[in-house]
Amino acid sequence: MTNASVSPSVAPKTSVDEIPWNKHMSQQRSISDWIVDIIIWVLIVAIVAVVIYPIWFIVVASFSDQTQVSAGNVTVWPKGFTVAGYIRVFQDSRIWTGYTNTILYTVFGTALNLIVTLPAAFGLSRVEFKPRRVILFLFTFTMYFAGGPGAELPAVQGPRPARQSACVHSAGRGERMESDHRTLVLRNLHP
């Protein structure tokens, strides 16, 4: 056996221009590349317009005159500019109660969530914590599988009031339907 030294094979030298993914080189684009790009951009613009226009219409309608909106004259820009709807909404005390509740739930809910979650996360991150694997399994299992049909039931169940709705009979007689979830009774509104 001879002790000949083996030289490693040397990769052939290539020019920077021969590397197709070179960011310093401008790529040659064919007509089909341009057509595909145009089709993609048209689709993106169409999807964005379909998503954004309903939101834009709600904002525009909220600043438009109510009669113009009802007549269908409002499309892209407000017609009969008014803020009367906003004034009416903000004069109602229930909106301020709702905002107060939202802020309180957000602040105290987040604080409570952090107070409970951070110590649990710290404990579960320690390898020396013995029940770590069992608790992590239980957390993961309950994320993937729901609690079953009992989880959707309301916490408090009491007697439900009878549902009532008025309707007009095809013959023009007004009738009231009462339902107690077992029977349906029709009663005349006009004696």
C-alpha positions as CSV (number, residue, x, y, z in Angstrom):
1,M,0.0,0.0,0.0
2,T,1.4,3.3,-1.0
3,N,1.1,6.4,1.1
4,A,0.1,8.7,-1.7
5,S,-1.5,11.9,-0.7
6,V,-4.9,12.5,-2.1
7,S,-5.6,16.0,-3.1
8,P,-9.2,17.2,-2.6
9,S,-11.1,18.0,-5.7
10,V,-11.4,21.6,-6.4
11,A,-14.8,23.1,-7.4
12,P,-14.7,24.8,-10.7
13,K,-14.7,28.5,-10.5
14,T,-17.8,30.2,-11.6
15,S,-18.5,33.8,-12.4
16,V,-20.8,35.8,-10.2
17,D,-23.1,36.3,-13.3
18,E,-23.7,32.5,-13.5
19,I,-25.4,32.3,-10.1
20,P,-29.1,32.6,-10.7
21,W,-30.0,33.9,-7.2
22,N,-27.4,36.6,-7.0
23,K,-29.1,39.6,-5.5
24,H,-26.5,42.0,-7.1
25,M,-27.5,40.8,-10.6
26,S,-30.7,42.0,-12.3
27,Q,-32.7,39.0,-13.6
28,Q,-34.0,38.8,-17.1
29,R,-37.7,38.8,-17.0
30,S,-39.8,37.3,-19.7
31,I,-43.2,38.4,-21.0
32,S,-44.8,35.5,-19.1
33,D,-43.3,36.8,-15.8
34,W,-44.8,40.2,-16.4
35,I,-48.2,38.7,-17.2
36,V,-48.2,36.6,-14.1
37,D,-47.2,39.6,-12.0
38,I,-50.0,41.7,-13.4
39,I,-52.5,39.0,-12.8
40,I,-51.4,38.6,-9.2
41,W,-51.5,42.3,-8.6
42,V,-55.0,42.6,-10.1
43,L,-56.2,39.8,-7.8
44,I,-54.6,41.4,-4.8
45,V,-56.2,44.8,-5.5
46,A,-59.6,43.2,-6.1
47,I,-59.4,41.2,-2.8
48,V,-58.3,44.3,-0.9
49,A,-61.2,46.3,-2.4
50,V,-63.7,43.7,-1.6
51,V,-62.6,43.5,2.0
52,I,-62.1,47.3,2.6
53,Y,-65.1,48.7,0.8
54,P,-67.8,47.5,3.3
55,I,-65.8,49.0,6.2
56,W,-65.4,52.3,4.2
57,F,-69.1,52.4,3.4
58,I,-70.0,52.1,7.1
59,V,-67.7,55.0,7.9
60,V,-69.0,57.1,5.0
61,A,-72.7,56.2,5.9
62,S,-72.1,57.2,9.5
63,F,-71.1,60.7,8.4
64,S,-73.9,61.0,5.7
65,D,-77.4,62.3,6.0
66,Q,-79.8,59.5,6.9
67,T,-82.2,60.1,4.0
68,Q,-79.3,60.0,1.5
69,V,-78.2,56.7,2.8
70,S,-81.7,55.3,2.8
71,A,-82.2,56.5,-0.8
72,G,-79.0,54.7,-1.9
73,N,-77.2,57.9,-2.9
74,V,-74.1,57.3,-0.8
75,T,-71.5,55.2,-2.4
76,V,-67.9,56.3,-1.9
77,W,-68.1,59.8,-0.3
78,P,-70.4,61.2,2.3
79,K,-73.5,63.1,1.1
80,G,-75.1,65.6,3.4
81,F,-72.2,65.5,5.9
82,T,-73.5,65.3,9.5
83,V,-72.3,64.1,12.9
84,A,-75.7,63.9,14.4
85,G,-75.5,60.1,14.7
86,Y,-72.3,60.4,16.8
87,I,-73.8,63.1,19.0
88,R,-76.8,61.0,19.6
89,V,-74.7,57.9,20.4
90,F,-72.4,59.7,22.8
91,Q,-75.3,61.4,24.6
92,D,-76.5,57.9,25.7
93,S,-75.0,56.9,29.0
94,R,-75.0,53.2,28.0
95,I,-72.1,53.8,25.6
96,W,-70.0,55.2,28.4
97,T,-70.9,52.3,30.7
98,G,-69.8,50.0,27.9
99,Y,-66.5,51.8,27.4
100,T,-65.9,51.8,31.2
101,N,-66.6,48.0,31.3
102,T,-64.3,47.4,28.3
103,I,-61.4,49.3,29.9
104,L,-61.9,47.6,33.3
105,Y,-62.2,44.1,31.8
106,T,-59.1,44.7,29.8
107,V,-56.9,46.1,32.6
108,F,-58.0,43.8,35.4
109,G,-58.4,40.7,33.1
110,T,-54.9,41.2,31.7
111,A,-53.4,41.8,35.2
112,L,-55.2,38.7,36.6
113,N,-54.1,36.6,33.6
114,L,-50.4,37.7,34.1
115,I,-50.6,37.0,37.8
116,V,-51.8,33.4,37.2
117,T,-49.9,32.6,34.0
118,L,-46.4,33.9,34.8
119,P,-45.8,31.7,37.9
120,A,-47.3,28.7,36.2
121,A,-45.0,29.3,33.2
122,F,-42.0,29.7,35.4
123,G,-42.7,26.5,37.3
124,L,-43.4,24.5,34.1
125,S,-40.1,25.8,32.6
126,R,-38.0,24.2,35.4
127,V,-36.8,20.7,34.5
128,E,-36.6,19.7,38.1
129,F,-40.3,20.3,38.7
130,K,-41.6,16.7,39.0
131,P,-45.2,17.0,37.8
132,R,-44.2,19.1,34.8
133,R,-44.8,16.5,32.1
134,V,-48.3,15.6,33.5
135,I,-49.4,19.2,33.8
136,L,-48.1,20.1,30.3
137,F,-49.9,17.1,28.9
138,L,-53.2,18.2,30.6
139,F,-52.7,21.7,29.2
140,T,-52.0,20.5,25.7
141,F,-54.8,17.9,25.8
142,T,-57.5,20.5,26.8
143,M,-56.3,22.9,24.0
144,Y,-57.0,20.3,21.4
145,F,-60.2,18.7,22.7
146,A,-63.3,20.6,24.0
147,G,-65.0,19.8,27.3
148,G,-67.9,18.1,25.6
149,P,-71.6,18.9,25.3
150,G,-71.8,20.0,29.0
151,A,-69.4,22.8,28.4
152,E,-71.8,24.7,26.2
153,L,-74.7,24.6,28.7
154,P,-75.5,27.8,30.6
155,A,-74.4,27.9,34.2
156,V,-77.8,29.0,35.5
157,Q,-81.0,27.5,34.1
158,G,-84.4,28.7,35.2
159,P,-87.8,28.8,33.8
160,R,-87.8,30.4,30.4
161,P,-90.5,33.0,29.5
162,A,-92.9,32.2,26.8
163,R,-91.8,33.6,23.4
164,Q,-94.2,35.9,21.7
165,S,-94.2,37.3,18.3
166,A,-96.8,39.0,16.2
167,C,-97.4,38.1,12.6
168,V,-99.9,38.9,9.9
169,H,-101.9,36.0,8.5
170,S,-102.1,35.7,4.8
171,A,-105.8,36.7,5.0
172,G,-104.8,39.9,6.8
173,R,-105.7,38.8,10.3
174,G,-103.2,39.8,13.0
175,E,-102.3,36.9,15.2
176,R,-100.0,36.4,18.1
177,M,-97.9,33.3,18.5
178,E,-97.0,32.1,22.0
179,S,-94.6,29.3,22.6
180,D,-93.6,27.6,25.8
181,H,-91.2,25.3,23.9
182,R,-93.8,22.5,23.9
183,T,-96.9,24.0,22.2
184,L,-97.6,26.7,19.8
185,V,-100.8,28.7,20.3
186,L,-102.3,31.2,17.8
187,R,-104.4,33.9,19.3
188,N,-106.3,36.7,17.5
189,L,-105.0,40.2,18.2
190,H,-108.3,41.7,17.2
191,P,-111.4,40.3,19.0
